[in-house]
Amino acid sequence: MYKKNNKGFTAIEIILALSLLSVILLAGFNMLVFGFDVFNSGSSIVEQQQSLQQIAISVTNDIRVSEDVIIGADSLTVVLDCSVTPAKQSIYTYVEDDGIIKKNGNIYAKNVTGFSVSEASGLYLVSITTKDNAPLIIKAGRR
């Protein structure tokens, strides 16, 4: 009489188990990649916001210590005279076509979609915008 051997798995069982494992691993890998993408995009936005804040703080600090603030008619150029000597002058210029802010002719910020400085009731409003972020607006009073 022939005795049946029930030890081990059949080829069909192994193929089904490997297929199921492959689907689960693929789904897990996709979730991991998605998580990394979300983290990287969030980190990029945070870095950009921090950069904008540093620029706005720099402009507002220059406004606070300046003796005279001259805002261009288009509000794209701001001249801050810290004393009567030109060496103490800060000139901020927004080049709209290139999306950059220059300070004293040197590139100070890139990927900017909006920059303006306006004066209202003795306060200066500094507004900087990028395409990915809401505008960053900081108020600066003079000393």
ZISULMO-V403415 format. One record per pair of residues at least 4 apart in sequence whose C-alpha atoms are under 8 Angstrom apart, sorted by sequence separation. I is the first residue (numbers start at 1). GAP is how many residues later the second one is. D is the distance in Angstrom with one decimal. If there is no record, write none. Layout:
i=I gap=GAP d=D
i=I gap=GAP d=D
//
This chain:
i=9 gap=4 d=6.2
i=10 gap=4 d=6.5
i=11 gap=4 d=6.2
i=12 gap=4 d=6.1
i=13 gap=4 d=6.1
i=14 gap=4 d=6.1
i=15 gap=4 d=6.1
i=16 gap=4 d=6.1
i=17 gap=4 d=6.1
i=18 gap=4 d=6.0
i=19 gap=4 d=6.3
i=20 gap=4 d=6.3
i=21 gap=4 d=6.1
i=22 gap=4 d=6.0
i=23 gap=4 d=6.2
i=24 gap=4 d=6.2
i=25 gap=4 d=6.0
i=26 gap=4 d=6.2
i=27 gap=4 d=6.3
i=28 gap=4 d=6.2
i=29 gap=4 d=6.2
i=30 gap=4 d=6.1
i=31 gap=4 d=6.1
i=32 gap=4 d=6.3
i=33 gap=4 d=6.2
i=34 gap=4 d=6.2
i=35 gap=4 d=6.1
i=36 gap=4 d=6.0
i=37 gap=4 d=6.1
i=38 gap=4 d=6.0
i=39 gap=4 d=6.1
i=40 gap=4 d=6.1
i=41 gap=4 d=6.3
i=42 gap=4 d=6.2
i=43 gap=4 d=6.1
i=44 gap=4 d=6.2
i=45 gap=4 d=6.1
i=46 gap=4 d=6.1
i=47 gap=4 d=6.1
i=48 gap=4 d=6.2
i=49 gap=4 d=6.1
i=50 gap=4 d=6.2
i=51 gap=4 d=6.3
i=52 gap=4 d=6.1
i=53 gap=4 d=5.9
i=54 gap=4 d=6.1
i=55 gap=4 d=6.3
i=56 gap=4 d=6.1
i=57 gap=4 d=6.0
i=58 gap=4 d=6.2
i=59 gap=4 d=6.2
i=60 gap=4 d=6.1
i=61 gap=4 d=6.5
i=62 gap=4 d=6.0
i=71 gap=4 d=5.6
i=72 gap=4 d=6.3
i=84 gap=4 d=7.6
i=85 gap=4 d=7.3
i=95 gap=4 d=5.8
i=96 gap=4 d=6.9
i=102 gap=4 d=5.1
i=103 gap=4 d=6.5
i=119 gap=4 d=5.6
i=120 gap=4 d=6.3
i=129 gap=4 d=6.5
i=130 gap=4 d=7.2
i=9 gap=5 d=6.6
i=71 gap=5 d=7.7
i=72 gap=5 d=5.0
i=81 gap=5 d=7.7
i=83 gap=5 d=5.9
i=94 gap=5 d=7.4
i=95 gap=5 d=5.4
i=102 gap=5 d=4.4
i=103 gap=5 d=5.7
i=119 gap=5 d=4.4
i=120 gap=5 d=7.7
i=129 gap=5 d=6.3
i=130 gap=5 d=7.1
i=63 gap=6 d=6.9
i=71 gap=6 d=6.0
i=72 gap=6 d=6.1
i=82 gap=6 d=5.3
i=83 gap=6 d=7.2
i=94 gap=6 d=5.9
i=95 gap=6 d=6.2
i=101 gap=6 d=6.1
i=102 gap=6 d=4.9
i=118 gap=6 d=5.5
i=119 gap=6 d=6.2
i=129 gap=6 d=4.3
i=71 gap=7 d=4.6
i=81 gap=7 d=6.6
i=82 gap=7 d=5.8
i=94 gap=7 d=4.4
i=95 gap=7 d=7.6
i=100 gap=7 d=6.8
i=101 gap=7 d=5.4
i=102 gap=7 d=6.9
i=117 gap=7 d=6.5
i=118 gap=7 d=5.2
i=128 gap=7 d=5.6
i=129 gap=7 d=6.2
i=70 gap=8 d=5.7
i=71 gap=8 d=6.4
i=81 gap=8 d=4.7
i=82 gap=8 d=7.7
i=93 gap=8 d=5.6
i=94 gap=8 d=6.3
i=100 gap=8 d=7.3
i=101 gap=8 d=5.0
i=117 gap=8 d=5.5
i=118 gap=8 d=6.8
i=127 gap=8 d=6.3
i=128 gap=8 d=5.2
i=69 gap=9 d=7.1
i=70 gap=9 d=5.0
i=80 gap=9 d=5.7
i=81 gap=9 d=6.6
i=92 gap=9 d=6.8
i=93 gap=9 d=5.1
i=100 gap=9 d=5.4
i=101 gap=9 d=6.6
i=116 gap=9 d=7.9
i=117 gap=9 d=4.6
i=127 gap=9 d=5.5
i=128 gap=9 d=6.6
i=69 gap=10 d=5.9
i=70 gap=10 d=6.4
i=79 gap=10 d=7.1
i=80 gap=10 d=5.1
i=92 gap=10 d=5.6
i=93 gap=10 d=6.5
i=100 gap=10 d=4.5
i=116 gap=10 d=6.0
i=117 gap=10 d=6.4
i=126 gap=10 d=7.9
i=127 gap=10 d=4.4
i=69 gap=11 d=4.8
i=79 gap=11 d=5.9
i=80 gap=11 d=6.2
i=91 gap=11 d=7.8
i=92 gap=11 d=4.6
i=99 gap=11 d=6.0
i=100 gap=11 d=6.2
i=101 gap=11 d=7.3
i=115 gap=11 d=7.5
i=116 gap=11 d=5.3
i=126 gap=11 d=5.5
i=127 gap=11 d=6.6
i=68 gap=12 d=5.9
i=69 gap=12 d=6.5
i=79 gap=12 d=4.5
i=91 gap=12 d=5.5
i=92 gap=12 d=6.4
i=93 gap=12 d=7.9
i=99 gap=12 d=5.2
i=100 gap=12 d=5.7
i=115 gap=12 d=5.6
i=116 gap=12 d=6.8
i=125 gap=12 d=6.6
i=126 gap=12 d=5.2
i=67 gap=13 d=7.4
i=68 gap=13 d=5.1
i=78 gap=13 d=5.7
i=79 gap=13 d=6.5
i=90 gap=13 d=6.7
i=91 gap=13 d=5.0
i=99 gap=13 d=4.7
i=114 gap=13 d=7.4
i=115 gap=13 d=4.6
i=125 gap=13 d=5.8
i=126 gap=13 d=6.3
i=66 gap=14 d=5.7
i=67 gap=14 d=5.6
i=68 gap=14 d=7.1
i=77 gap=14 d=7.1
i=78 gap=14 d=5.1
i=90 gap=14 d=6.0
i=91 gap=14 d=7.7
i=99 gap=14 d=5.7
i=101 gap=14 d=7.8
i=114 gap=14 d=5.5
i=115 gap=14 d=6.5
i=125 gap=14 d=4.7
i=126 gap=14 d=7.6
i=66 gap=15 d=5.3
i=67 gap=15 d=5.2
i=77 gap=15 d=5.6
i=78 gap=15 d=6.5
i=99 gap=15 d=7.8
i=113 gap=15 d=7.8
i=114 gap=15 d=4.7
i=124 gap=15 d=5.7
i=125 gap=15 d=6.4
i=66 gap=16 d=4.1
i=67 gap=16 d=6.4
i=76 gap=16 d=8.0
i=77 gap=16 d=4.4
i=112 gap=16 d=7.2
i=113 gap=16 d=5.5
i=114 gap=16 d=6.7
i=123 gap=16 d=6.4
i=124 gap=16 d=5.1
i=63 gap=17 d=6.5
i=65 gap=17 d=6.3
i=66 gap=17 d=7.3
i=76 gap=17 d=5.8
i=77 gap=17 d=6.4
i=96 gap=17 d=7.1
i=112 gap=17 d=5.9
i=113 gap=17 d=4.8
i=123 gap=17 d=5.7
i=124 gap=17 d=6.3
i=62 gap=18 d=6.9
i=76 gap=18 d=5.1
i=96 gap=18 d=7.4
i=112 gap=18 d=4.6
i=113 gap=18 d=5.9
i=123 gap=18 d=4.8
i=76 gap=19 d=7.7
i=111 gap=19 d=6.2
i=112 gap=19 d=7.1
i=122 gap=19 d=6.6
i=123 gap=19 d=7.2
i=62 gap=20 d=7.8
i=94 gap=20 d=8.0
i=111 gap=20 d=7.6
i=122 gap=20 d=7.3
i=94 gap=21 d=6.3
i=62 gap=28 d=7.5
i=76 gap=39 d=6.7
i=78 gap=39 d=7.3
i=76 gap=40 d=5.9
i=75 gap=41 d=5.5
i=76 gap=41 d=7.6
i=75 gap=42 d=6.0
i=75 gap=43 d=7.0
i=71 gap=46 d=7.1
i=71 gap=47 d=7.4
i=55 gap=53 d=7.9
i=55 gap=54 d=7.6
i=60 gap=66 d=7.3
i=59 gap=67 d=7.6
i=56 gap=70 d=6.6
i=56 gap=71 d=7.7
i=56 gap=72 d=7.3
i=52 gap=76 d=7.0
i=64 gap=76 d=6.8
i=66 gap=76 d=7.8
i=63 gap=77 d=7.0
i=64 gap=77 d=6.2
i=65 gap=77 d=7.2
i=60 gap=78 d=7.6
i=63 gap=78 d=7.7
i=64 gap=78 d=4.6
i=65 gap=78 d=6.8
i=60 gap=79 d=7.5
i=61 gap=79 d=7.8
i=63 gap=79 d=6.6
i=64 gap=79 d=5.7
i=56 gap=80 d=7.9
i=60 gap=80 d=5.4
i=56 gap=81 d=7.9
i=57 gap=81 d=7.8
i=56 gap=82 d=6.8
i=53 gap=83 d=7.4
i=49 gap=84 d=7.6
i=52 gap=84 d=7.3
i=45 gap=87 d=7.6
i=45 gap=88 d=7.6
//
